[in-house]
Amino acid sequence: MERREVEYFLAIAEHGSFTGAAKSLRVAQPSLSTAIGQLENRLGGKLFHRLPHGVRLTAAGEALLEPARQVMRDLSTAQDSVRQVLGLASGRLDIVAQTTLAVDPLARLIGEFLRHYPQVDVRVFDQELGKTATGSVRAGQCELGVVDASTDPEGMAEAVLPGRQIYAVLPPGEPGQKRIGLSELAARDFVATPEGTATRAVIEDVVAASGLRAKVSVETAHLAMVVPLVLAGAGVTLLPESMAVGAAKEGATVLPLRPKVVRSSRLLWRPGPLSPAASRFVDLATSSARPREKRVR
């Protein structure tokens, strides 16, 4: 199986049509069709159902999808390793993360990484609907993944990242107090993201520690909408320090929890060799000093 054929196969699977794949790859559609036909002949079966409008993977195509992605990633890793030996420092790093974790701690880690390796291109992906970050890494779509520490790593190689303190974010004008107890907080209505997200997991776990179940008054898939909803009085929420600081600047009442809650996250990757860029990111992330606790005002 040639690299060109694997690349063509993945492009057709991604775009759902020969036309879209040919346009993306900037190749003639007949050349694309010929290459896939030759690949199907060698494999002994059809990889795509040809439909009136586009294509759909056959069972054989589905079976090839994950190995094909990993083949392309392994080839990229091999090329980066050779470039590094030859002094051609470059590369690309693909990371998948839940939205909240992309803000904290991933943004800080990427900033630090690029100060050391500015020549590396970094791409951050959100996990697709119905899929997990772990699944995206396992399928070879991304080399690294960042998930909440409560996530089962499912056989992945992993490293625990420094913890981040969680704060209660309440509407403006809340009665003055230095901290808020978990039981008091658990009685409030929450603004939350959907189940399966890092923000929702924090809320559910914190409230569960009080023996109660979180009452979500507003659920939104838009993380950027959470703080405006709290500011409008729709409920309260829980956010890591970096996001809570921004909410406080907009006028929200931000309080530390009693007792203090610190959540960790995991950096995941497939067992086996990593690209030079990913290897250095793992080294940097795991050696990163624990952030100094700050008072949010």
VOPAGU-2260 file (C-alpha; in pm, 1 decimal, decimal comma):
REM VOPAGU-2260
SITE   aa  ch    i         X         Y         Z
SITE  MET   A    0       0,0       0,0       0,0
SITE  GLU   A    1     149,8     332,0    -108,1
SITE  ARG   A    2     136,3     651,5      92,7
SITE  ARG   A    3     -44,0     824,3    -195,1
SITE  GLU   A    4    -320,0     562,6    -185,8
SITE  VAL   A    5    -360,4     593,0     191,1
SITE  GLU   A    6    -375,8     971,9     162,4
SITE  TYR   A    7    -637,6     948,6    -113,3
SITE  PHE   A    8    -844,6     698,4      85,9
SITE  LEU   A    9    -847,9     920,0     396,4
SITE  ALA   A   10    -936,6    1230,1     195,9
SITE  ILE   A   11   -1236,6    1057,9      35,3
SITE  ALA   A   12   -1350,4     924,8     375,5
SITE  GLU   A   13   -1321,5    1273,9     526,1
SITE  HIS   A   14   -1499,7    1461,2     245,2
SITE  GLY   A   15   -1757,4    1192,2     169,6
SITE  SER   A   16   -1702,7    1220,8    -204,3
SITE  PHE   A   17   -1441,6    1175,7    -474,8
SITE  THR   A   18   -1511,2    1528,8    -598,5
SITE  GLY   A   19   -1447,0    1694,2    -263,1
SITE  ALA   A   20   -1135,0    1485,4    -202,8
SITE  ALA   A   21    -993,3    1563,2    -548,1
SITE  LYS   A   22   -1047,7    1934,6    -491,9
SITE  SER   A   23    -885,4    1922,9    -148,8
SITE  LEU   A   24    -584,9    1725,3    -275,8
SITE  ARG   A   25    -564,4    1927,7    -599,0
SITE  VAL   A   26    -555,6    1619,3    -816,3
SITE  ALA   A   27    -769,5    1517,9   -1112,0
SITE  GLN   A   28   -1072,2    1311,8   -1009,0
SITE  PRO   A   29    -998,7    1035,2   -1266,6
SITE  SER   A   30    -651,5     990,6   -1114,6
SITE  LEU   A   31    -807,4     963,5    -770,3
SITE  SER   A   32   -1065,2     708,5    -888,7
SITE  THR   A   33    -798,2     502,0   -1062,9
SITE  ALA   A   34    -575,2     492,4    -754,7
SITE  ILE   A   35    -861,9     383,9    -526,8
SITE  GLY   A   36    -973,6     122,8    -780,4
SITE  GLN   A   37    -622,6     -25,9    -785,8
SITE  LEU   A   38    -612,0     -26,5    -404,5
SITE  GLU   A   39    -949,9    -203,2    -385,7
SITE  ASN   A   40    -832,8    -463,7    -637,7
SITE  ARG   A   41    -521,9    -540,7    -432,6
SITE  LEU   A   42    -720,1    -561,2    -108,7
SITE  GLY   A   43    -985,4    -777,7    -271,2
SITE  GLY   A   44   -1294,2    -572,9    -188,7
SITE  LYS   A   45   -1470,7    -237,6    -216,0
SITE  LEU   A   46   -1378,4      35,2      33,7
SITE  PHE   A   47   -1665,3     271,8     -56,7
SITE  HIS   A   48   -2030,1     241,3    -145,2
SITE  ARG   A   49   -2077,3     467,1    -450,1
SITE  LEU   A   50   -2400,2     662,2    -387,0
SITE  PRO   A   51   -2588,9     909,0    -610,0
SITE  HIS   A   52   -2449,6    1191,9    -400,8
SITE  GLY   A   53   -2111,7    1101,3    -257,6
SITE  VAL   A   54   -1978,5     782,7    -101,4
SITE  ARG   A   55   -2002,6     587,3     223,5
SITE  LEU   A   56   -1745,1     354,2     374,6
SITE  THR   A   57   -1807,1     -17,5     343,0
SITE  ALA   A   58   -1729,5    -251,0     633,5
SITE  ALA   A   59   -1385,1    -303,7     478,5
SITE  GLY   A   60   -1337,6      72,1     454,3
SITE  GLU   A   61   -1433,5     117,6     818,6
SITE  ALA   A   62   -1177,3    -148,9     913,4
SITE  LEU   A   63    -906,4      34,8     717,9
SITE  LEU   A   64    -982,0     381,8     855,4
SITE  GLU   A   65    -798,6     371,2    1189,1
SITE  PRO   A   66    -490,1     182,7    1060,9
SITE  ALA   A   67    -467,0     425,9     767,9
SITE  ARG   A   68    -468,8     725,2    1000,9
SITE  GLN   A   69    -197,7     569,9    1213,2
SITE  VAL   A   70      13,1     491,1     903,8
SITE  MET   A   71       5,4     857,8     802,8
SITE  ARG   A   72      90,7     968,4    1155,4
SITE  ASP   A   73     379,6     719,9    1177,0
SITE  LEU   A   74     516,0     846,9     845,3
SITE  SER   A   75     493,4    1204,2     971,4
SITE  THR   A   76     674,3    1104,9    1292,0
SITE  ALA   A   77     949,8     936,9    1089,6
SITE  GLN   A   78     994,1    1246,1     871,0
SITE  ASP   A   79    1010,5    1476,6    1173,3
SITE  SER   A   80    1271,1    1252,1    1335,5
SITE  VAL   A   81    1491,3    1266,1    1023,1
SITE  ARG   A   82    1451,8    1643,0     997,3
SITE  GLN   A   83    1557,9    1678,5    1358,1
SITE  VAL   A   84    1873,8    1472,9    1301,4
SITE  LEU   A   85    1954,1    1684,4     996,5
SITE  GLY   A   86    1898,2    2002,5    1192,5
SITE  LEU   A   87    1574,7    2089,9    1014,0
SITE  ALA   A   88    1380,2    2161,0    1332,3
SITE  SER   A   89    1013,5    2175,0    1236,6
SITE  GLY   A   90     700,5    1966,1    1266,7
SITE  ARG   A   91     334,0    1974,6    1358,5
SITE  LEU   A   92     160,0    1889,8    1681,2
SITE  ASP   A   93    -208,9    1789,2    1685,8
SITE  ILE   A   94    -384,6    1795,1    2025,5
SITE  VAL   A   95    -748,9    1723,0    2106,5
SITE  ALA   A   96    -903,0    1862,0    2425,2
SITE  GLN   A   97   -1234,9    1940,1    2585,1
SITE  THR   A   98   -1306,6    2313,7    2556,3
SITE  THR   A   99   -1249,3    2406,2    2921,6
SITE  LEU   A  100    -924,1    2213,1    2933,9
SITE  ALA   A  101    -812,2    2379,3    2611,6
SITE  VAL   A  102    -840,1    2710,9    2795,5
SITE  ASP   A  103    -677,8    2584,4    3114,9
SITE  PRO   A  104    -423,1    2424,2    3130,6
SITE  LEU   A  105    -358,2    2365,7    2758,0
SITE  ALA   A  106    -330,7    2728,6    2642,6
SITE  ARG   A  107     -59,8    2803,1    2898,8
SITE  LEU   A  108     132,7    2486,2    2811,4
SITE  ILE   A  109     121,6    2560,1    2438,5
SITE  GLY   A  110     243,4    2914,1    2497,6
SITE  GLU   A  111     538,7    2784,5    2697,4
SITE  PHE   A  112     609,6    2515,3    2437,7
SITE  LEU   A  113     617,1    2763,6    2150,1
SITE  ARG   A  114     859,0    2987,4    2335,9
SITE  HIS   A  115    1102,2    2695,8    2316,0
SITE  TYR   A  116     997,1    2559,3    1976,0
SITE  PRO   A  117     845,1    2846,1    1771,3
SITE  GLN   A  118     898,6    2653,3    1446,1
SITE  VAL   A  119     640,1    2386,8    1533,2
SITE  ASP   A  120     284,5    2428,8    1403,4
SITE  VAL   A  121      26,9    2344,7    1672,7
SITE  ARG   A  122    -335,0    2255,7    1600,7
SITE  VAL   A  123    -591,0    2212,6    1878,1
SITE  PHE   A  124    -910,3    2018,9    1807,5
SITE  ASP   A  125   -1234,4    1992,6    2002,9
SITE  GLN   A  126   -1363,1    1640,5    2049,4
SITE  GLU   A  127   -1632,0    1556,7    1796,7
SITE  LEU   A  128   -1993,6    1509,2    1901,2
SITE  GLY   A  129   -2040,9    1157,2    2030,5
SITE  LYS   A  130   -1666,8    1091,9    2046,9
SITE  THR   A  131   -1411,2    1126,4    2324,4
SITE  ALA   A  132   -1067,4    1283,9    2318,5
SITE  THR   A  133    -928,4     940,4    2406,3
SITE  GLY   A  134   -1103,8     791,4    2104,2
SITE  SER   A  135    -959,2    1058,4    1874,4
SITE  VAL   A  136    -608,1     976,7    1995,6
SITE  ARG   A  137    -667,3     603,0    1968,2
SITE  ALA   A  138    -792,4     644,0    1610,0
SITE  GLY   A  139    -481,0     840,2    1513,6
SITE  GLN   A  140    -671,8    1163,0    1442,3
SITE  CYS   A  141    -459,7    1348,2    1698,8
SITE  GLU   A  142    -130,6    1254,5    1859,5
SITE  LEU   A  143    -204,7    1392,3    2207,0
SITE  GLY   A  144    -521,9    1441,4    2408,4
SITE  VAL   A  145    -607,0    1635,8    2723,9
SITE  VAL   A  146    -887,7    1499,7    2941,3
SITE  ASP   A  147   -1016,3    1545,0    3294,1
SITE  ALA   A  148    -826,1    1335,7    3549,0
SITE  SER   A  149   -1143,4    1137,2    3624,4
SITE  THR   A  150   -1144,4     999,3    3267,7
SITE  ASP   A  151   -1048,8     635,3    3227,7
SITE  PRO   A  152    -729,1     636,1    3014,8
SITE  GLU   A  153    -833,7     303,2    2856,5
SITE  GLY   A  154    -483,5     167,5    2803,4
SITE  MET   A  155    -335,0     495,9    2685,9
SITE  ALA   A  156       5,0     620,6    2797,4
SITE  GLU   A  157     -58,9     915,4    3027,0
SITE  ALA   A  158      80,1    1187,5    3248,9
SITE  VAL   A  159    -107,5    1384,2    3515,3
SITE  LEU   A  160     -87,1    1760,8    3463,3
SITE  PRO   A  161     -68,1    2022,4    3740,6
SITE  GLY   A  162    -398,6    2084,8    3920,5
SITE  ARG   A  163    -615,5    2392,1    3874,1
SITE  GLN   A  164    -821,4    2543,0    4155,8
SITE  ILE   A  165   -1196,1    2562,8    4096,3
SITE  TYR   A  166   -1399,4    2871,6    4190,3
SITE  ALA   A  167   -1770,5    2941,0    4226,1
SITE  VAL   A  168   -1894,1    3207,2    3983,0
SITE  LEU   A  169   -2214,8    3378,4    4097,4
SITE  PRO   A  170   -2424,5    3670,6    3967,8
SITE  PRO   A  171   -2316,7    4026,1    4057,0
SITE  GLY   A  172   -2423,9    4167,6    4391,7
SITE  GLU   A  173   -2414,2    3843,9    4591,4
SITE  PRO   A  174   -2387,8    3895,2    4970,6
SITE  GLY   A  175   -2028,2    3957,3    5072,7
SITE  GLN   A  176   -1844,7    3649,1    5196,4
SITE  LYS   A  177   -1492,7    3514,8    5161,7
SITE  ARG   A  178   -1578,9    3156,6    5064,4
SITE  ILE   A  179   -1881,6    2945,7    4984,3
SITE  GLY   A  180   -1944,4    2602,8    5131,4
SITE  LEU   A  181   -2022,5    2307,2    4909,5
SITE  SER   A  182   -2360,4    2246,4    5073,3
SITE  GLU   A  183   -2465,0    2608,7    5019,8
SITE  LEU   A  184   -2347,9    2596,5    4661,2
SITE  ALA   A  185   -2524,2    2265,0    4594,2
SITE  ALA   A  186   -2860,9    2426,4    4673,3
SITE  ARG   A  187   -2822,6    2676,8    4387,7
SITE  ASP   A  188   -2935,6    2649,3    4025,5
SITE  PHE   A  189   -2649,1    2596,0    3782,1
SITE  VAL   A  190   -2558,5    2712,0    3435,8
SITE  ALA   A  191   -2368,0    2424,8    3276,3
SITE  THR   A  192   -2239,2    2276,8    2955,3
SITE  PRO   A  193   -2377,0    1937,0    2838,1
SITE  GLU   A  194   -2300,6    1604,6    3002,8
SITE  GLY   A  195   -1962,5    1465,5    2903,0
SITE  THR   A  196   -1788,9    1804,3    2911,0
SITE  ALA   A  197   -1518,9    1895,1    3162,8
SITE  THR   A  198   -1719,4    2187,3    3306,9
SITE  ARG   A  199   -2026,4    1969,0    3366,1
SITE  ALA   A  200   -1814,3    1694,8    3524,8
SITE  VAL   A  201   -1668,7    1941,0    3776,7
SITE  ILE   A  202   -2014,3    2068,3    3873,7
SITE  GLU   A  203   -2159,5    1719,7    3913,6
SITE  ASP   A  204   -1863,4    1591,3    4116,9
SITE  VAL   A  205   -1853,6    1892,4    4350,3
SITE  VAL   A  206   -2229,0    1880,2    4419,2
SITE  ALA   A  207   -2217,1    1501,8    4460,8
SITE  ALA   A  208   -1963,4    1552,1    4741,0
SITE  SER   A  209   -2248,8    1713,6    4936,6
SITE  GLY   A  210   -2471,3    1413,4    4876,2
SITE  LEU   A  211   -2692,2    1606,1    4635,7
SITE  ARG   A  212   -2753,4    1619,8    4260,9
SITE  ALA   A  213   -2678,3    1934,7    4064,9
SITE  LYS   A  214   -2987,9    2119,5    3943,2
SITE  VAL   A  215   -2906,3    2264,8    3601,8
SITE  SER   A  216   -3136,1    2556,2    3517,6
SITE  VAL   A  217   -2968,2    2635,3    3185,0
SITE  GLU   A  218   -2764,0    2396,7    2970,7
SITE  THR   A  219   -2567,0    2537,5    2679,6
SITE  ALA   A  220   -2320,7    2385,1    2436,1
SITE  HIS   A  221   -2151,5    2726,0    2406,3
SITE  LEU   A  222   -1891,3    2762,7    2679,6
SITE  ALA   A  223   -1856,4    3133,1    2596,9
SITE  MET   A  224   -2223,7    3175,6    2692,5
SITE  VAL   A  225   -2185,8    3042,1    3048,3
SITE  VAL   A  226   -2048,3    3357,8    3212,2
SITE  PRO   A  227   -2295,9    3594,4    3037,5
SITE  LEU   A  228   -2580,2    3372,3    3162,0
SITE  VAL   A  229   -2445,2    3390,0    3517,5
SITE  LEU   A  230   -2409,3    3768,7    3486,9
SITE  ALA   A  231   -2773,9    3780,2    3374,2
SITE  GLY   A  232   -2880,6    3595,9    3688,8
SITE  ALA   A  233   -2965,3    3261,8    3526,5
SITE  GLY   A  234   -2768,7    3063,8    3783,5
SITE  VAL   A  235   -2421,1    2992,4    3915,5
SITE  THR   A  236   -2135,6    2787,2    3774,5
SITE  LEU   A  237   -1791,1    2650,0    3855,6
SITE  LEU   A  238   -1481,4    2747,3    3656,6
SITE  PRO   A  239   -1103,3    2710,6    3684,8
SITE  GLU   A  240    -903,9    3008,5    3806,4
SITE  SER   A  241    -800,7    3143,3    3466,1
SITE  MET   A  242   -1163,2    3164,8    3351,0
SITE  ALA   A  243   -1294,2    3280,0    3689,0
SITE  VAL   A  244   -1055,6    3578,9    3676,7
SITE  GLY   A  245   -1215,5    3689,8    3350,2
SITE  ALA   A  246   -1564,6    3648,7    3496,0
SITE  ALA   A  247   -1469,3    3863,5    3797,1
SITE  LYS   A  248   -1350,4    4141,7    3564,5
SITE  GLU   A  249   -1693,6    4138,6    3400,0
SITE  GLY   A  250   -1865,3    4187,9    3734,5
SITE  ALA   A  251   -1942,1    3834,5    3852,3
SITE  THR   A  252   -1904,5    3741,8    4217,8
SITE  VAL   A  253   -1620,0    3489,2    4234,3
SITE  LEU   A  254   -1555,4    3288,2    4549,9
SITE  PRO   A  255   -1320,0    3002,8    4641,7
SITE  LEU   A  256   -1487,6    2686,8    4764,1
SITE  ARG   A  257   -1484,3    2556,0    5121,3
SITE  PRO   A  258   -1314,8    2310,5    5127,4
SITE  LYS   A  259   -1085,0    2406,6    4839,8
SITE  VAL   A  260   -1135,8    2202,0    4521,8
SITE  VAL   A  261    -843,5    2132,7    4289,4
SITE  ARG   A  262    -894,4    1936,0    3966,6
SITE  SER   A  263    -619,2    1770,0    3768,5
SITE  SER   A  264    -615,8    1669,8    3403,1
SITE  ARG   A  265    -436,0    1400,6    3204,6
SITE  LEU   A  266    -223,2    1418,7    2894,2
SITE  LEU   A  267    -280,8    1103,7    2686,3
SITE  TRP   A  268    -108,2     944,5    2388,9
SITE  ARG   A  269     -92,8     607,0    2216,6
SITE  PRO   A  270     171,2     370,9    2357,6
SITE  GLY   A  271     477,0     374,1    2133,2
SITE  PRO   A  272     709,1     633,4    1982,2
SITE  LEU   A  273     598,8     994,0    1959,8
SITE  SER   A  274     698,6    1256,1    1707,1
SITE  PRO   A  275     982,9    1482,1    1827,1
SITE  ALA   A  276     737,4    1770,2    1876,6
SITE  ALA   A  277     496,5    1558,6    2082,5
SITE  SER   A  278     780,7    1407,9    2284,8
SITE  ARG   A  279     907,3    1752,1    2380,8
SITE  PHE   A  280     556,9    1872,1    2462,2
SITE  VAL   A  281     509,2    1576,4    2697,5
SITE  ASP   A  282     844,2    1650,1    2863,4
SITE  LEU   A  283     756,7    2016,9    2907,8
SITE  ALA   A  284     402,6    1950,5    3031,2
SITE  THR   A  285     508,0    1693,3    3289,6
SITE  SER   A  286     794,1    1905,8    3420,8
SITE  SER   A  287     582,7    2221,9    3439,6
SITE  ALA   A  288     584,6    2366,4    3789,7
SITE  ARG   A  289     258,9    2366,3    3982,9
SITE  PRO   A  290      97,1    2708,7    3933,1
SITE  ARG   A  291     114,3    2935,0    4237,8
SITE  GLU   A  292    -227,1    2979,7    4399,1
SITE  LYS   A  293    -370,9    3327,9    4349,2
SITE  ARG   A  294    -656,5    3509,4    4509,6
SITE  VAL   A  295    -934,2    3593,0    4262,2
SITE  ARG   A  296   -1089,0    3931,6    4319,2
